[in-house]
């Protein structure tokens, strides 16, 4: 099975995973990235200045394959 690597971006900055994880397919690896992003959001929503949480997915050669993002957008209604 191919190995995939993850890089996380949260309120504390960027954290790269040095451990490769084996998944049967890129779709399975993307599903895991979504699950990880949901766990990150459960620990707290994104904050300024980025207002974003992100999980980047890389292949065995560390080439980027996909990025899954959660963006918090505040819309102010003017009265």
Residue pairs with C-beta under 8 A, 6 or more apart in sequence:
1 22
1 23
1 24
2 22
2 23
2 59
2 60
3 20
3 21
3 22
3 59
3 60
4 20
4 21
4 22
4 23
4 26
4 29
4 32
4 57
4 58
4 59
4 60
4 65
5 16
5 17
5 18
5 19
5 20
5 21
5 57
5 58
5 59
5 60
5 62
6 16
6 17
6 21
6 32
6 33
6 36
6 55
6 56
6 57
6 58
7 14
7 15
7 16
7 17
7 55
7 56
7 58
8 14
8 15
8 16
8 17
8 36
8 40
8 54
8 55
8 56
9 15
9 50
9 52
9 53
9 54
9 55
9 56
10 40
10 46
10 53
11 44
11 46
11 47
20 60
21 29
21 32
23 29
23 32
26 57
26 65
26 66
29 57
29 65
30 57
30 66
30 68
33 55
33 57
33 66
33 68
34 55
34 68
36 55
37 53
37 54
37 55
37 68
37 69
37 70
40 53
40 55
40 70
41 53
41 70
45 72
46 52
46 53
46 70
46 71
46 72
51 71
51 72
51 73
51 74
52 69
52 70
52 71
52 72
53 69
53 70
54 67
54 68
54 69
54 70
55 67
55 68
56 64
56 66
56 67
57 64
57 65
57 66
57 67
57 68
58 64
58 65
59 65
